[in-house]
């Protein structure tokens, strides 16, 4: 039960590291890179992270009952 949740969080951390490296490269571009990072960083990754954690949370069966 808990193993799946831990695995989902570890995968999300790894994806976050790749995301950080990618945005570091994008923001190295003047103005255009900064504008692109606002969209990618603020919106796209935020929605992905929230959806990923919601799906992972819902996939874990309820305890007790």
mmCIF file as Biopython writes it, N, C-alpha, C and O atoms, coordinates in Angstrom:
data_model
#
loop_
_atom_site.group_PDB
_atom_site.id
_atom_site.type_symbol
_atom_site.label_atom_id
_atom_site.label_alt_id
_atom_site.label_comp_id
_atom_site.label_asym_id
_atom_site.label_entity_id
_atom_site.label_seq_id
_atom_site.pdbx_PDB_ins_code
_atom_site.Cartn_x
_atom_site.Cartn_y
_atom_site.Cartn_z
_atom_site.occupancy
_atom_site.B_iso_or_equiv
_atom_site.auth_seq_id
_atom_site.auth_asym_id
_atom_site.pdbx_PDB_model_num
ATOM 1   N N  . UNK A ? 1  ? 0.819   -1.198 0.000   1.0 0.0 1  A 1 
ATOM 2   C CA . UNK A ? 1  ? 0.000   0.000  0.000   1.0 0.0 1  A 1 
ATOM 3   C C  . UNK A ? 1  ? 0.860   1.258  0.000   1.0 0.0 1  A 1 
ATOM 4   O O  . UNK A ? 1  ? 0.781   2.071  -0.920  1.0 0.0 1  A 1 
ATOM 5   N N  . UNK A ? 2  ? 1.679   1.413  1.033   1.0 0.0 2  A 1 
ATOM 6   C CA . UNK A ? 2  ? 2.501   2.607  1.156   1.0 0.0 2  A 1 
ATOM 7   C C  . UNK A ? 2  ? 3.638   2.651  0.162   1.0 0.0 2  A 1 
ATOM 8   O O  . UNK A ? 2  ? 4.129   3.725  -0.187  1.0 0.0 2  A 1 
ATOM 9   N N  . UNK A ? 3  ? 4.065   1.464  -0.303  1.0 0.0 3  A 1 
ATOM 10  C CA . UNK A ? 3  ? 5.175   1.412  -1.241  1.0 0.0 3  A 1 
ATOM 11  C C  . UNK A ? 3  ? 4.873   2.107  -2.556  1.0 0.0 3  A 1 
ATOM 12  O O  . UNK A ? 3  ? 5.743   2.753  -3.139  1.0 0.0 3  A 1 
ATOM 13  N N  . UNK A ? 4  ? 3.636   1.972  -3.022  1.0 0.0 4  A 1 
ATOM 14  C CA . UNK A ? 4  ? 3.249   2.611  -4.278  1.0 0.0 4  A 1 
ATOM 15  C C  . UNK A ? 4  ? 3.275   4.130  -4.129  1.0 0.0 4  A 1 
ATOM 16  O O  . UNK A ? 4  ? 3.692   4.837  -5.046  1.0 0.0 4  A 1 
ATOM 17  N N  . UNK A ? 5  ? 2.839   4.626  -2.993  1.0 0.0 5  A 1 
ATOM 18  C CA . UNK A ? 5  ? 2.822   6.071  -2.748  1.0 0.0 5  A 1 
ATOM 19  C C  . UNK A ? 5  ? 4.249   6.610  -2.677  1.0 0.0 5  A 1 
ATOM 20  O O  . UNK A ? 5  ? 4.544   7.670  -3.230  1.0 0.0 5  A 1 
ATOM 21  N N  . UNK A ? 6  ? 5.131   5.883  -1.997  1.0 0.0 6  A 1 
ATOM 22  C CA . UNK A ? 6  ? 6.536   6.300  -1.889  1.0 0.0 6  A 1 
ATOM 23  C C  . UNK A ? 6  ? 7.189   6.288  -3.263  1.0 0.0 6  A 1 
ATOM 24  O O  . UNK A ? 6  ? 7.936   7.204  -3.606  1.0 0.0 6  A 1 
ATOM 25  N N  . UNK A ? 7  ? 6.912   5.254  -4.050  1.0 0.0 7  A 1 
ATOM 26  C CA . UNK A ? 7  ? 7.474   5.175  -5.399  1.0 0.0 7  A 1 
ATOM 27  C C  . UNK A ? 7  ? 6.993   6.350  -6.254  1.0 0.0 7  A 1 
ATOM 28  O O  . UNK A ? 7  ? 7.770   6.914  -7.025  1.0 0.0 7  A 1 
ATOM 29  N N  . UNK A ? 8  ? 5.727   6.717  -6.122  1.0 0.0 8  A 1 
ATOM 30  C CA . UNK A ? 8  ? 5.192   7.842  -6.888  1.0 0.0 8  A 1 
ATOM 31  C C  . UNK A ? 8  ? 5.888   9.140  -6.517  1.0 0.0 8  A 1 
ATOM 32  O O  . UNK A ? 8  ? 6.175   9.958  -7.391  1.0 0.0 8  A 1 
ATOM 33  N N  . UNK A ? 9  ? 6.162   9.342  -5.236  1.0 0.0 9  A 1 
ATOM 34  C CA . UNK A ? 9  ? 6.839   10.563 -4.791  1.0 0.0 9  A 1 
ATOM 35  C C  . UNK A ? 9  ? 8.288   10.573 -5.280  1.0 0.0 9  A 1 
ATOM 36  O O  . UNK A ? 9  ? 8.789   11.618 -5.694  1.0 0.0 9  A 1 
ATOM 37  N N  . UNK A ? 10 ? 8.962   9.429  -5.237  1.0 0.0 10 A 1 
ATOM 38  C CA . UNK A ? 10 ? 10.349  9.349  -5.718  1.0 0.0 10 A 1 
ATOM 39  C C  . UNK A ? 10 ? 10.400  9.656  -7.213  1.0 0.0 10 A 1 
ATOM 40  O O  . UNK A ? 10 ? 11.284  10.382 -7.668  1.0 0.0 10 A 1 
ATOM 41  N N  . UNK A ? 11 ? 9.460   9.107  -7.975  1.0 0.0 11 A 1 
ATOM 42  C CA . UNK A ? 11 ? 9.412   9.385  -9.415  1.0 0.0 11 A 1 
ATOM 43  C C  . UNK A ? 11 ? 9.166   10.864 -9.657  1.0 0.0 11 A 1 
ATOM 44  O O  . UNK A ? 11 ? 9.772   11.455 -10.551 1.0 0.0 11 A 1 
ATOM 45  N N  . UNK A ? 12 ? 8.283   11.467 -8.872  1.0 0.0 12 A 1 
ATOM 46  C CA . UNK A ? 12 ? 8.009   12.896 -9.015  1.0 0.0 12 A 1 
ATOM 47  C C  . UNK A ? 12 ? 9.248   13.730 -8.700  1.0 0.0 12 A 1 
ATOM 48  O O  . UNK A ? 12 ? 9.494   14.743 -9.356  1.0 0.0 12 A 1 
ATOM 49  N N  . UNK A ? 13 ? 10.018  13.321 -7.718  1.0 0.0 13 A 1 
ATOM 50  C CA . UNK A ? 13 ? 11.268  14.033 -7.394  1.0 0.0 13 A 1 
ATOM 51  C C  . UNK A ? 13 ? 12.251  13.942 -8.558  1.0 0.0 13 A 1 
ATOM 52  O O  . UNK A ? 13 ? 12.893  14.934 -8.904  1.0 0.0 13 A 1 
ATOM 53  N N  . UNK A ? 14 ? 12.375  12.764 -9.163  1.0 0.0 14 A 1 
ATOM 54  C CA . UNK A ? 14 ? 13.279  12.603 -10.304 1.0 0.0 14 A 1 
ATOM 55  C C  . UNK A ? 14 ? 12.824  13.460 -11.490 1.0 0.0 14 A 1 
ATOM 56  O O  . UNK A ? 14 ? 13.646  14.089 -12.158 1.0 0.0 14 A 1 
ATOM 57  N N  . UNK A ? 15 ? 11.526  13.482 -11.744 1.0 0.0 15 A 1 
ATOM 58  C CA . UNK A ? 15 ? 11.000  14.324 -12.820 1.0 0.0 15 A 1 
ATOM 59  C C  . UNK A ? 15 ? 11.258  15.794 -12.498 1.0 0.0 15 A 1 
ATOM 60  O O  . UNK A ? 15 ? 11.568  16.582 -13.392 1.0 0.0 15 A 1 
ATOM 61  N N  . UNK A ? 16 ? 11.131  16.163 -11.227 1.0 0.0 16 A 1 
ATOM 62  C CA . UNK A ? 16 ? 11.411  17.535 -10.811 1.0 0.0 16 A 1 
ATOM 63  C C  . UNK A ? 16 ? 12.854  17.930 -11.049 1.0 0.0 16 A 1 
ATOM 64  O O  . UNK A ? 16 ? 13.130  19.071 -11.418 1.0 0.0 16 A 1 
ATOM 65  N N  . UNK A ? 17 ? 13.785  16.999 -10.841 1.0 0.0 17 A 1 
ATOM 66  C CA . UNK A ? 17 ? 15.196  17.291 -11.102 1.0 0.0 17 A 1 
ATOM 67  C C  . UNK A ? 17 ? 15.452  17.528 -12.591 1.0 0.0 17 A 1 
ATOM 68  O O  . UNK A ? 17 ? 16.193  18.436 -12.964 1.0 0.0 17 A 1 
ATOM 69  N N  . UNK A ? 18 ? 14.836  16.708 -13.428 1.0 0.0 18 A 1 
ATOM 70  C CA . UNK A ? 18 ? 14.967  16.888 -14.872 1.0 0.0 18 A 1 
ATOM 71  C C  . UNK A ? 18 ? 14.332  18.218 -15.284 1.0 0.0 18 A 1 
ATOM 72  O O  . UNK A ? 18 ? 14.881  18.942 -16.115 1.0 0.0 18 A 1 
ATOM 73  N N  . UNK A ? 19 ? 13.187  18.530 -14.707 1.0 0.0 19 A 1 
ATOM 74  C CA . UNK A ? 19 ? 12.509  19.794 -14.982 1.0 0.0 19 A 1 
ATOM 75  C C  . UNK A ? 19 ? 13.389  20.981 -14.601 1.0 0.0 19 A 1 
ATOM 76  O O  . UNK A ? 19 ? 13.470  21.960 -15.343 1.0 0.0 19 A 1 
ATOM 77  N N  . UNK A ? 20 ? 14.043  20.895 -13.452 1.0 0.0 20 A 1 
ATOM 78  C CA . UNK A ? 20 ? 14.908  21.984 -12.996 1.0 0.0 20 A 1 
ATOM 79  C C  . UNK A ? 20 ? 16.069  22.201 -13.962 1.0 0.0 20 A 1 
ATOM 80  O O  . UNK A ? 20 ? 16.413  23.340 -14.281 1.0 0.0 20 A 1 
ATOM 81  N N  . UNK A ? 21 ? 16.671  21.111 -14.425 1.0 0.0 21 A 1 
ATOM 82  C CA . UNK A ? 21 ? 17.772  21.237 -15.380 1.0 0.0 21 A 1 
ATOM 83  C C  . UNK A ? 21 ? 17.287  21.849 -16.695 1.0 0.0 21 A 1 
ATOM 84  O O  . UNK A ? 21 ? 17.969  22.688 -17.284 1.0 0.0 21 A 1 
ATOM 85  N N  . UNK A ? 22 ? 16.111  21.427 -17.149 1.0 0.0 22 A 1 
ATOM 86  C CA . UNK A ? 22 ? 15.577  21.948 -18.411 1.0 0.0 22 A 1 
ATOM 87  C C  . UNK A ? 22 ? 15.249  23.434 -18.293 1.0 0.0 22 A 1 
ATOM 88  O O  . UNK A ? 22 ? 15.551  24.207 -19.203 1.0 0.0 22 A 1 
ATOM 89  N N  . UNK A ? 23 ? 14.643  23.836 -17.196 1.0 0.0 23 A 1 
ATOM 90  C CA . UNK A ? 23 ? 14.311  25.254 -17.048 1.0 0.0 23 A 1 
ATOM 91  C C  . UNK A ? 23 ? 15.558  26.112 -16.857 1.0 0.0 23 A 1 
ATOM 92  O O  . UNK A ? 23 ? 15.566  27.286 -17.228 1.0 0.0 23 A 1 
ATOM 93  N N  . UNK A ? 24 ? 16.603  25.539 -16.285 1.0 0.0 24 A 1 
ATOM 94  C CA . UNK A ? 24 ? 17.855  26.289 -16.159 1.0 0.0 24 A 1 
ATOM 95  C C  . UNK A ? 24 ? 18.423  26.597 -17.547 1.0 0.0 24 A 1 
ATOM 96  O O  . UNK A ? 24 ? 18.939  27.689 -17.784 1.0 0.0 24 A 1 
ATOM 97  N N  . UNK A ? 25 ? 18.324  25.636 -18.451 1.0 0.0 25 A 1 
ATOM 98  C CA . UNK A ? 25 ? 18.785  25.871 -19.822 1.0 0.0 25 A 1 
ATOM 99  C C  . UNK A ? 25 ? 17.901  26.892 -20.543 1.0 0.0 25 A 1 
ATOM 100 O O  . UNK A ? 25 ? 18.397  27.756 -21.266 1.0 0.0 25 A 1 
ATOM 101 N N  . UNK A ? 26 ? 16.597  26.782 -20.339 1.0 0.0 26 A 1 
ATOM 102 C CA . UNK A ? 26 ? 15.665  27.697 -21.008 1.0 0.0 26 A 1 
ATOM 103 C C  . UNK A ? 26 ? 15.868  29.128 -20.519 1.0 0.0 26 A 1 
ATOM 104 O O  . UNK A ? 26 ? 15.874  30.062 -21.321 1.0 0.0 26 A 1 
ATOM 105 N N  . UNK A ? 27 ? 16.034  29.303 -19.216 1.0 0.0 27 A 1 
ATOM 106 C CA . UNK A ? 27 ? 16.158  30.660 -18.683 1.0 0.0 27 A 1 
ATOM 107 C C  . UNK A ? 27 ? 17.499  31.294 -19.016 1.0 0.0 27 A 1 
ATOM 108 O O  . UNK A ? 27 ? 17.680  32.496 -18.821 1.0 0.0 27 A 1 
ATOM 109 N N  . UNK A ? 28 ? 18.442  30.500 -19.517 1.0 0.0 28 A 1 
ATOM 110 C CA . UNK A ? 28 ? 19.710  31.101 -19.920 1.0 0.0 28 A 1 
ATOM 111 C C  . UNK A ? 28 ? 19.545  31.944 -21.193 1.0 0.0 28 A 1 
ATOM 112 O O  . UNK A ? 28 ? 20.402  32.771 -21.505 1.0 0.0 28 A 1 
ATOM 113 N N  . UNK A ? 29 ? 18.461  31.738 -21.913 1.0 0.0 29 A 1 
ATOM 114 C CA . UNK A ? 29 ? 18.165  32.575 -23.075 1.0 0.0 29 A 1 
ATOM 115 C C  . UNK A ? 29 ? 17.595  33.899 -22.575 1.0 0.0 29 A 1 
ATOM 116 O O  . UNK A ? 29 ? 16.764  33.913 -21.666 1.0 0.0 29 A 1 
ATOM 117 N N  . UNK A ? 30 ? 18.029  34.995 -23.155 1.0 0.0 30 A 1 
ATOM 118 C CA . UNK A ? 30 ? 17.460  36.279 -22.729 1.0 0.0 30 A 1 
ATOM 119 C C  . UNK A ? 30 ? 15.960  36.337 -23.039 1.0 0.0 30 A 1 
ATOM 120 O O  . UNK A ? 30 ? 15.455  35.454 -23.732 1.0 0.0 30 A 1 
ATOM 121 N N  . UNK A ? 31 ? 15.298  37.260 -22.589 1.0 0.0 31 A 1 
ATOM 122 C CA . UNK A ? 31 ? 13.871  37.555 -22.594 1.0 0.0 31 A 1 
ATOM 123 C C  . UNK A ? 31 ? 12.959  36.399 -23.044 1.0 0.0 31 A 1 
ATOM 124 O O  . UNK A ? 31 ? 12.046  36.029 -22.306 1.0 0.0 31 A 1 
ATOM 125 N N  . UNK A ? 32 ? 13.181  35.828 -24.221 1.0 0.0 32 A 1 
ATOM 126 C CA . UNK A ? 32 ? 12.320  34.748 -24.712 1.0 0.0 32 A 1 
ATOM 127 C C  . UNK A ? 32 ? 12.346  33.555 -23.767 1.0 0.0 32 A 1 
ATOM 128 O O  . UNK A ? 32 ? 11.306  32.945 -23.516 1.0 0.0 32 A 1 
ATOM 129 N N  . UNK A ? 33 ? 13.512  33.215 -23.241 1.0 0.0 33 A 1 
ATOM 130 C CA . UNK A ? 33 ? 13.624  32.107 -22.301 1.0 0.0 33 A 1 
ATOM 131 C C  . UNK A ? 33 ? 12.898  32.381 -20.995 1.0 0.0 33 A 1 
ATOM 132 O O  . UNK A ? 33 ? 12.297  31.480 -20.410 1.0 0.0 33 A 1 
ATOM 133 N N  . UNK A ? 34 ? 12.955  33.616 -20.545 1.0 0.0 34 A 1 
ATOM 134 C CA . UNK A ? 34 ? 12.267  33.968 -19.296 1.0 0.0 34 A 1 
ATOM 135 C C  . UNK A ? 34 ? 10.761  33.878 -19.462 1.0 0.0 34 A 1 
ATOM 136 O O  . UNK A ? 34 ? 10.059  33.400 -18.571 1.0 0.0 34 A 1 
ATOM 137 N N  . UNK A ? 35 ? 10.267  34.336 -20.603 1.0 0.0 35 A 1 
ATOM 138 C CA . UNK A ? 35 ? 8.828   34.277 -20.866 1.0 0.0 35 A 1 
ATOM 139 C C  . UNK A ? 35 ? 8.378   32.818 -20.994 1.0 0.0 35 A 1 
ATOM 140 O O  . UNK A ? 35 ? 7.336   32.441 -20.457 1.0 0.0 35 A 1 
ATOM 141 N N  . UNK A ? 36 ? 9.152   32.007 -21.698 1.0 0.0 36 A 1 
ATOM 142 C CA . UNK A ? 36 ? 8.815   30.594 -21.840 1.0 0.0 36 A 1 
ATOM 143 C C  . UNK A ? 36 ? 8.822   29.909 -20.479 1.0 0.0 36 A 1 
ATOM 144 O O  . UNK A ? 36 ? 7.979   29.052 -20.212 1.0 0.0 36 A 1 
ATOM 145 N N  . UNK A ? 37 ? 9.756   30.276 -19.625 1.0 0.0 37 A 1 
ATOM 146 C CA . UNK A ? 37 ? 9.828   29.661 -18.299 1.0 0.0 37 A 1 
ATOM 147 C C  . UNK A ? 37 ? 8.617   30.016 -17.444 1.0 0.0 37 A 1 
ATOM 148 O O  . UNK A ? 37 ? 8.172   29.195 -16.641 1.0 0.0 37 A 1 
ATOM 149 N N  . UNK A ? 38 ? 8.082   31.206 -17.598 1.0 0.0 38 A 1 
ATOM 150 C CA . UNK A ? 38 ? 6.877   31.571 -16.853 1.0 0.0 38 A 1 
ATOM 151 C C  . UNK A ? 38 ? 5.728   30.629 -17.169 1.0 0.0 38 A 1 
ATOM 152 O O  . UNK A ? 38 ? 4.996   30.201 -16.276 1.0 0.0 38 A 1 
ATOM 153 N N  . UNK A ? 39 ? 5.575   30.309 -18.458 1.0 0.0 39 A 1 
ATOM 154 C CA . UNK A ? 39 ? 4.503   29.402 -18.859 1.0 0.0 39 A 1 
ATOM 155 C C  . UNK A ? 39 ? 4.788   27.977 -18.429 1.0 0.0 39 A 1 
ATOM 156 O O  . UNK A ? 39 ? 3.944   27.327 -17.811 1.0 0.0 39 A 1 
ATOM 157 N N  . UNK A ? 40 ? 5.991   27.485 -18.758 1.0 0.0 40 A 1 
ATOM 158 C CA . UNK A ? 40 ? 6.335   26.091 -18.457 1.0 0.0 40 A 1 
ATOM 159 C C  . UNK A ? 40 ? 6.416   25.864 -16.951 1.0 0.0 40 A 1 
ATOM 160 O O  . UNK A ? 40 ? 5.855   24.900 -16.430 1.0 0.0 40 A 1 
ATOM 161 N N  . UNK A ? 41 ? 7.110   26.749 -16.261 1.0 0.0 41 A 1 
ATOM 162 C CA . UNK A ? 41 ? 7.315   26.554 -14.836 1.0 0.0 41 A 1 
ATOM 163 C C  . UNK A ? 41 ? 6.084   26.820 -14.003 1.0 0.0 41 A 1 
ATOM 164 O O  . UNK A ? 41 ? 5.772   26.058 -13.088 1.0 0.0 41 A 1 
ATOM 165 N N  . UNK A ? 42 ? 5.384   27.890 -14.308 1.0 0.0 42 A 1 
ATOM 166 C CA . UNK A ? 42 ? 4.255   28.265 -13.485 1.0 0.0 42 A 1 
ATOM 167 C C  . UNK A ? 42 ? 3.007   27.452 -13.748 1.0 0.0 42 A 1 
ATOM 168 O O  . UNK A ? 42 ? 2.257   27.149 -12.819 1.0 0.0 42 A 1 
ATOM 169 N N  . UNK A ? 43 ? 2.774   27.097 -14.991 1.0 0.0 43 A 1 
ATOM 170 C CA . UNK A ? 43 ? 1.503   26.489 -15.349 1.0 0.0 43 A 1 
ATOM 171 C C  . UNK A ? 43 ? 1.640   24.995 -15.634 1.0 0.0 43 A 1 
ATOM 172 O O  . UNK A ? 43 ? 1.024   24.171 -14.958 1.0 0.0 43 A 1 
ATOM 173 N N  . UNK A ? 44 ? 2.421   24.660 -16.602 1.0 0.0 44 A 1 
ATOM 174 C CA . UNK A ? 44 ? 2.482   23.281 -17.083 1.0 0.0 44 A 1 
ATOM 175 C C  . UNK A ? 44 ? 2.984   22.320 -15.998 1.0 0.0 44 A 1 
ATOM 176 O O  . UNK A ? 44 ? 2.345   21.300 -15.738 1.0 0.0 44 A 1 
ATOM 177 N N  . UNK A ? 45 ? 4.099   22.628 -15.377 1.0 0.0 45 A 1 
ATOM 178 C CA . UNK A ? 45 ? 4.637   21.734 -14.357 1.0 0.0 45 A 1 
ATOM 179 C C  . UNK A ? 45 ? 3.742   21.702 -13.125 1.0 0.0 45 A 1 
ATOM 180 O O  . UNK A ? 45 ? 3.593   20.649 -12.505 1.0 0.0 45 A 1 
ATOM 181 N N  . UNK A ? 46 ? 3.152   22.813 -12.764 1.0 0.0 46 A 1 
ATOM 182 C CA . UNK A ? 46 ? 2.257   22.839 -11.610 1.0 0.0 46 A 1 
ATOM 183 C C  . UNK A ? 46 ? 1.040   21.950 -11.811 1.0 0.0 46 A 1 
ATOM 184 O O  . UNK A ? 46 ? 0.646   21.218 -10.903 1.0 0.0 46 A 1 
ATOM 185 N N  . UNK A ? 47 ? 0.443   22.011 -12.998 1.0 0.0 47 A 1 
ATOM 186 C CA . UNK A ? 47 ? -0.701  21.158 -13.306 1.0 0.0 47 A 1 
ATOM 187 C C  . UNK A ? 47 ? -0.273  19.695 -13.346 1.0 0.0 47 A 1 
ATOM 188 O O  . UNK A ? 47 ? -0.969  18.833 -12.809 1.0 0.0 47 A 1 
ATOM 189 N N  . UNK A ? 48 ? 0.862   19.404 -13.976 1.0 0.0 48 A 1 
ATOM 190 C CA . UNK A ? 48 ? 1.348   18.032 -14.037 1.0 0.0 48 A 1 
ATOM 191 C C  . UNK A ? 48 ? 1.563   17.465 -12.635 1.0 0.0 48 A 1 
ATOM 192 O O  . UNK A ? 48 ? 1.125   16.354 -12.340 1.0 0.0 48 A 1 
ATOM 193 N N  . UNK A ? 49 ? 2.236   18.225 -11.773 1.0 0.0 49 A 1 
ATOM 194 C CA . UNK A ? 49 ? 2.537   17.753 -10.421 1.0 0.0 49 A 1 
ATOM 195 C C  . UNK A ? 49 ? 1.257   17.488 -9.619  1.0 0.0 49 A 1 
ATOM 196 O O  . UNK A ? 49 ? 1.148   16.466 -8.942  1.0 0.0 49 A 1 
ATOM 197 N N  . UNK A ? 50 ? 0.307   18.395 -9.695  1.0 0.0 50 A 1 
ATOM 198 C CA . UNK A ? 50 ? -0.947  18.221 -8.959  1.0 0.0 50 A 1 
ATOM 199 C C  . UNK A ? 50 ? -1.724  17.013 -9.478  1.0 0.0 50 A 1 
ATOM 200 O O  . UNK A ? 50 ? -2.246  16.226 -8.689  1.0 0.0 50 A 1 
ATOM 201 N N  . UNK A ? 51 ? -1.802  16.866 -10.775 1.0 0.0 51 A 1 
ATOM 202 C CA . UNK A ? 51 ? -2.530  15.731 -11.366 1.0 0.0 51 A 1 
ATOM 203 C C  . UNK A ? 51 ? -1.841  14.414 -11.042 1.0 0.0 51 A 1 
ATOM 204 O O  . UNK A ? 51 ? -2.509  13.432 -10.718 1.0 0.0 51 A 1 
ATOM 205 N N  . UNK A ? 52 ? -0.523  14.377 -11.125 1.0 0.0 52 A 1 
ATOM 206 C CA . UNK A ? 52 ? 0.240   13.159 -10.836 1.0 0.0 52 A 1 
ATOM 207 C C  . UNK A ? 52 ? 0.017   12.709 -9.398  1.0 0.0 52 A 1 
ATOM 208 O O  . UNK A ? 52 ? -0.230  11.530 -9.144  1.0 0.0 52 A 1 
ATOM 209 N N  . UNK A ? 53 ? 0.104   13.646 -8.456  1.0 0.0 53 A 1 
ATOM 210 C CA . UNK A ? 53 ? -0.099  13.291 -7.054  1.0 0.0 53 A 1 
ATOM 211 C C  . UNK A ? 53 ? -1.543  12.896 -6.771  1.0 0.0 53 A 1 
ATOM 212 O O  . UNK A ? 53 ? -1.783  12.020 -5.940  1.0 0.0 53 A 1 
ATOM 213 N N  . UNK A ? 54 ? -2.506  13.518 -7.436  1.0 0.0 54 A 1 
ATOM 214 C CA . UNK A ? 54 ? -3.909  13.154 -7.251  1.0 0.0 54 A 1 
ATOM 215 C C  . UNK A ? 54 ? -4.171  11.737 -7.731  1.0 0.0 54 A 1 
ATOM 216 O O  . UNK A ? 54 ? -4.855  10.968 -7.056  1.0 0.0 54 A 1 
ATOM 217 N N  . UNK A ? 55 ? -3.634  11.387 -8.890  1.0 0.0 55 A 1 
ATOM 218 C CA . UNK A ? 55 ? -3.819  10.038 -9.417  1.0 0.0 55 A 1 
ATOM 219 C C  . UNK A ? 55 ? -3.121  9.013  -8.521  1.0 0.0 55 A 1 
ATOM 220 O O  . UNK A ? 55 ? -3.667  7.942  -8.258  1.0 0.0 55 A 1 
ATOM 221 N N  . UNK A ? 56 ? -1.920  9.340  -8.056  1.0 0.0 56 A 1 
ATOM 222 C CA . UNK A ? 56 ? -1.201  8.423  -7.169  1.0 0.0 56 A 1 
ATOM 223 C C  . UNK A ? 56 ? -1.958  8.240  -5.861  1.0 0.0 56 A 1 
ATOM 224 O O  . UNK A ? 56 ? -2.039  7.122  -5.351  1.0 0.0 56 A 1 
ATOM 225 N N  . UNK A ? 57 ? -2.511  9.309  -5.310  1.0 0.0 57 A 1 
ATOM 226 C CA . UNK A ? 57 ? -3.258  9.235  -4.056  1.0 0.0 57 A 1 
ATOM 227 C C  . UNK A ? 57 ? -4.527  8.398  -4.225  1.0 0.0 57 A 1 
ATOM 228 O O  . UNK A ? 57 ? -4.859  7.597  -3.352  1.0 0.0 57 A 1 
ATOM 229 N N  . UNK A ? 58 ? -5.233  8.576  -5.332  1.0 0.0 58 A 1 
ATOM 230 C CA . UNK A ? 58 ? -6.460  7.833  -5.571  1.0 0.0 58 A 1 
ATOM 231 C C  . UNK A ? 58 ? -6.215  6.368  -5.856  1.0 0.0 58 A 1 
ATOM 232 O O  . UNK A ? 58 ? -7.117  5.550  -5.671  1.0 0.0 58 A 1 
ATOM 233 N N  . UNK A ? 59 ? -5.028  6.013  -6.299  1.0 0.0 59 A 1 
ATOM 234 C CA . UNK A ? 59 ? -4.744  4.614  -6.635  1.0 0.0 59 A 1 
ATOM 235 C C  . UNK A ? 59 ? -4.444  3.777  -5.395  1.0 0.0 59 A 1 
ATOM 236 O O  . UNK A ? 59 ? -4.457  2.548  -5.471  1.0 0.0 59 A 1 
ATOM 237 N N  . UNK A ? 60 ? -4.175  4.411  -4.259  1.0 0.0 60 A 1 
ATOM 238 C CA . UNK A ? 60 ? -3.896  3.673  -3.026  1.0 0.0 60 A 1 
ATOM 239 C C  . UNK A ? 60 ? -5.227  3.302  -2.383  1.0 0.0 60 A 1 
ATOM 240 O O  . UNK A ? 60 ? -6.069  4.170  -2.153  1.0 0.0 60 A 1 
ATOM 241 N N  . UNK A ? 61 ? -5.424  1.999  -2.087  1.0 0.0 61 A 1 
ATOM 242 C CA . UNK A ? 61 ? -6.712  1.582  -1.502  1.0 0.0 61 A 1 
ATOM 243 C C  . UNK A ? 61 ? -6.904  2.146  -0.103  1.0 0.0 61 A 1 
ATOM 244 O O  . UNK A ? 61 ? -5.934  2.382  0.617   1.0 0.0 61 A 1 
ATOM 245 N N  . UNK A ? 62 ? -8.159  2.363  0.278   1.0 0.0 62 A 1 
ATOM 246 C CA . UNK A ? 62 ? -8.505  2.874  1.600   1.0 0.0 62 A 1 
ATOM 247 C C  . UNK A ? 62 ? -8.217  1.818  2.665   1.0 0.0 62 A 1 
ATOM 248 O O  . UNK A ? 62 ? -8.330  0.620  2.405   1.0 0.0 62 A 1 
ATOM 249 N N  . UNK A ? 63 ? -7.846  2.267  3.863   1.0 0.0 63 A 1 
ATOM 250 C CA . UNK A ? 63 ? -7.569  1.352  4.960   1.0 0.0 63 A 1 
ATOM 251 C C  . UNK A ? 63 ? -8.801  1.223  5.863   1.0 0.0 63 A 1 
ATOM 252 O O  . UNK A ? 63 ? -9.651  2.112  5.938   1.0 0.0 63 A 1 
ATOM 253 N N  . UNK A ? 64 ? -8.853  0.096  6.531   1.0 0.0 64 A 1 
ATOM 254 C CA . UNK A ? 64 ? -9.883  -0.109 7.556   1.0 0.0 64 A 1 
ATOM 255 C C  . UNK A ? 64 ? -11.284 -0.237 6.985   1.0 0.0 64 A 1 
ATOM 256 O O  . UNK A ? 64 ? -11.480 -0.485 5.796   1.0 0.0 64 A 1 
ATOM 257 N N  . UNK A ? 65 ? -12.223 -0.064 7.849   1.0 0.0 65 A 1 
ATOM 258 C CA . UNK A ? 65 ? -13.565 -0.011 7.356   1.0 0.0 65 A 1 
ATOM 259 C C  . UNK A ? 65 ? -14.435 -1.036 7.865   1.0 0.0 65 A 1 
ATOM 260 O O  . UNK A ? 65 ? -15.611 -1.083 7.505   1.0 0.0 65 A 1 
#
